[in-house]
Amino acid sequence: MTDRVWDAISKCAAGFGYELVDLEHGPGGLLRVFIDISDGSRLVSIEDCEALSNQLVHQLPVEGIEFERLEVSSPGFDRRLRRDRDFERFEGERIRVKLRHPVGNRRNFEGPFERVEGHYRLVFEGPEGKEMVLDFELNDVDEARLVPNDPWKEKRR
């Protein structure tokens, strides 16, 4: 994804009071746009997605950005964390991290995280249920997502 595409969509979204969270190019010219409410005061509604979609359908061709289909949606409860400000906003939450390079033959980790002295620290369950710690920086991350809080998980049997 080019900075030009990100900048054009981000600027348009900001004009509506939205924050551009993520972009994806899919097969067949699909452009997926994920937005959130800038101040976090509420969840993204269908009307929010529709309003931005209607604007982008007209604005993107003017900006010289090509696409065949456009989807605008909320980032979901398992939203991707990409930038420092995403990690800052959700500090203390449970995340799933896939690292670019393995640590101890393992690339996938899950647990709550916090910022510590310029890097991030995630506490995860290691062998035999032992609590372990992973220290990482943003450039170590291939993908990071929030782990949705499932209130029903405890009640299932």
Secondary structure, DSSP 8 states (H G I E B T S, - for coil): --HHHHHHHHHHHHHTTEEEEEEEEEGGGEEEEEEEETT-SS---HHHHHHHHHHHHHHHHHTT---SEEEEE---TT-B--SHHHHHHTTTSEEEEEESS-SSS--EEEEEEEEETTEEEEEEE-GGG-EEEEEE-GGGEEEEEE----TTGGG--
